Amino acid sequence: MIQHLSRKELDVDKYNACITKSIQSRMYAYAWYLDIVADNWDVLVLNDYEAVMPIPWRKKYFFKYVYPPFWMIELGIFSRDKKNFETLFLKYMFKKFKFVELRMNTQNLVESFTSFGVEKQLQCLSLQENYDAVFLKYKRDRKKDLRKAEKANLIKKWGDDPENLIKLFSENVGKRTKNIKKKEYKILLEIMKSCIEKKVGEMLSVYTENNELIAAAFFLKHQKQITILVSSTDFKNRKNGANTFLIDSAIYKYQNDFESFHFGGSSIPSIAKYFKSFGAKTSSYFLVKKRLL
């Protein structure tokens, strides 16, 4: 039986334990993460937390609608076994909410609901081989970028101030993404600080010899998976291989202790092509979109 629980009604310990032990486990689904990024959120719970589906929501004109918060790549259904709960959960959600826009995760099967949304893509690199084997799969352009970075004497810095990344992002990517408001940057800063405090997040920056920040990224560390939460380069200074140098440095550091490296995901062909040039493979997840009249 499915229960629809509000955040206040949730047994947080049981909920978080389900996320940790689930086949689809993602950091985005933990209560502490959702508390930061979502305006409000409920949970659909199967039996005694056998499976859960967190649902971020807002209210407009006296009705609730499901929305995808910023800084959250995957959400969806989380279960401890391989049973197909997707139809059960999605039907229940559609009865409760008139408008739904929600990202599932790559391990959710939603073939029955493909008419209710669109397929999205993300790229993932296996780290189960040693660094030398991973490096051999880099495309020629990536190896060329690394030679440029070496000639430019770029400097990497782990543990930089997260506010430096936010400034770099807002002045570059942010100017091309008009729907990112100041509130979202405050939320991003809170996420990064919380992840650092919990030792599940880490920042890497790349500087020039003149101490100019030209690339930075924040990495989430969850179980055996590394994910780029957010990254940016200085668009005016991109001919020295800085972004490739940054990603390669992270792959080199994390390769021994983690099994996969997630690039954060992109369905934009040019960005996906860049990620795949490191040897990454494409996986699909579903963005459920439904307006019920």
Residue pairs with C-beta under 8 A, 6 or more apart in sequence:
1 46
1 47
2 44
2 45
2 46
2 88
2 89
2 92
3 44
3 45
4 42
4 43
4 44
4 92
4 96
5 42
5 43
5 44
5 45
6 42
7 31
7 35
7 40
7 41
7 42
7 43
10 31
10 43
10 45
11 49
12 31
14 48
14 49
15 31
15 43
15 45
15 49
15 52
16 30
16 31
17 49
18 49
18 50
18 51
18 52
18 78
18 79
18 80
19 25
19 26
19 29
19 30
19 52
19 78
21 80
22 51
22 78
22 79
22 80
23 78
23 79
23 80
23 81
23 82
23 107
24 76
24 77
24 78
24 79
24 105
24 107
24 108
25 78
25 222
25 223
26 74
26 75
26 78
26 105
26 222
27 33
27 200
27 220
27 222
27 227
28 34
28 37
28 72
28 73
28 74
28 75
29 52
29 54
29 75
29 78
32 194
32 198
33 72
33 191
33 194
34 41
34 54
34 56
35 41
36 187
36 190
36 191
36 194
37 56
37 69
37 70
37 71
37 72
37 187
37 191
38 56
38 57
38 69
39 56
39 57
39 58
39 69
40 56
40 57
40 58
40 59
41 54
41 55
41 56
41 57
42 54
42 55
42 57
43 52
43 53
43 54
43 55
44 52
44 53
44 55
44 89
44 92
44 93
45 51
45 52
46 52
46 79
46 85
46 88
46 89
50 79
50 80
51 77
51 78
51 79
51 80
51 83
51 85
51 89
52 77
52 78
52 79
53 76
53 77
53 78
53 89
53 93
54 75
55 66
55 93
55 97
55 102
56 66
56 67
56 68
56 69
56 72
56 75
56 102
57 64
57 65
57 66
57 67
57 97
58 64
58 65
58 67
59 65
63 98
63 99
64 97
65 97
65 98
65 99
65 100
65 101
66 93
66 97
66 99
66 100
66 101
66 102
67 101
67 102
68 75
68 101
68 102
68 103
68 287
70 180
70 184
70 187
70 188
71 184
71 187
71 188
71 191
71 229
71 230
72 103
73 103
73 122
73 227
73 262
73 264
73 265
74 103
74 104
74 105
74 106
74 122
74 285
75 102
75 103
75 104
75 105
76 102
76 103
76 104
76 105
76 108
76 285
77 85
77 86
77 89
77 104
77 105
77 108
79 85
84 109
86 104
86 108
86 109
86 110
86 112
86 113
87 112
87 113
90 110
90 112
90 113
90 116
90 288
93 100
93 102
94 100
94 290
94 292
97 292
98 291
98 292
98 293
99 290
99 291
99 292
100 116
100 288
100 289
100 290
100 291
100 292
101 287
101 288
101 289
102 287
102 288
103 120
103 285
103 286
103 287
103 288
104 110
104 285
104 286
104 287
104 288
105 285
106 122
106 283
106 284
106 285
108 285
108 286
110 117
110 286
110 288
113 286
113 288
114 286
116 288
116 289
116 290
117 286
117 287
117 288
117 289
117 290
118 286
118 287
118 289
119 284
119 285
119 286
119 287
120 265
120 267
120 284
120 285
120 286
120 287
121 265
121 266
121 267
121 272
121 282
121 283
121 284
121 285
122 262
122 263
122 264
122 265
122 266
122 282
122 283
122 285
123 262
123 263
123 265
123 266
123 272
123 275
123 276
123 280
123 281
123 282
123 283
124 260
124 261
124 262
124 263
124 280
124 281
124 283
125 134
125 251
125 260
125 261
125 262
125 263
125 278
125 279
125 280
125 281
126 134
126 259
126 260
126 261
126 281
127 134
127 226
127 251
127 254
127 255
127 258
127 259
127 260
127 261
128 259
130 255
131 251
131 252
131 255
134 251
134 255
134 279
135 248
137 278
137 279
138 248
138 277
138 278
138 279
139 277
139 278
141 277
142 244
142 248
142 277
142 278
144 241
145 241
145 243
145 244
145 245
146 241
146 244
146 245
146 248
147 241
148 239
148 240
148 241
149 240
149 241
149 242
149 244
149 245
152 208
152 209
152 240
152 241
152 242
153 208
153 209
154 206
154 207
154 208
154 214
154 240
154 241
154 242
154 245
155 206
155 207
155 208
155 209
156 204
156 205
156 206
156 207
156 245
156 246
156 249
157 204
157 205
157 206
157 207
158 202
158 203
158 204
158 253
159 202
159 203
160 203
160 204
160 205
160 216
161 203
162 189
162 192
162 193
162 196
162 203
162 218
163 189
164 205
164 213
164 216
165 192
165 203
165 205
165 216
165 217
165 218
165 230
165 231
165 232
166 185
166 188
166 189
168 213
168 215
168 216
168 232
168 233
168 234
169 216
169 230
169 231
169 232
170 180
170 185
172 232
172 233
172 234
172 235
173 232
174 180
174 185
188 230
191 201
191 229
192 201
192 203
192 218
192 229
194 201
195 201
195 202
195 218
195 220
195 229
196 202
196 203
199 221
200 220
200 221
200 222
201 218
201 219
201 220
201 221
201 229
202 218
202 219
202 221
203 216
203 217
203 218
203 219
204 216
204 217
204 219
204 246
204 249
204 250
205 213
205 215
205 216
205 246
206 213
206 214
206 215
206 216
206 242
206 243
206 245
206 246
206 249
207 213
207 214
208 214
208 237
208 240
212 234
212 237
213 234
214 233
214 234
214 237
214 238
214 240
214 242
215 231
215 232
215 233
215 234
215 242
215 243
215 245
215 246
216 231
216 232
216 246
217 228
217 229
217 230
217 231
217 232
217 246
217 247
217 250
218 228
218 229
218 230
218 231
219 226
219 227
219 228
219 229
219 250
219 254
220 226
220 227
220 228
220 229
221 254
221 258
224 258
224 259
224 260
225 258
225 259
225 260
225 261
225 262
226 250
226 254
226 258
226 260
226 261
226 262
227 261
227 262
227 264
228 262
228 263
228 264
229 264
230 264
231 243
231 246
231 264
233 242
233 243
234 242
247 278
248 278
250 261
251 261
251 278
254 261
261 280
263 275
263 278
263 280
265 285
266 272
266 275
272 282
276 282
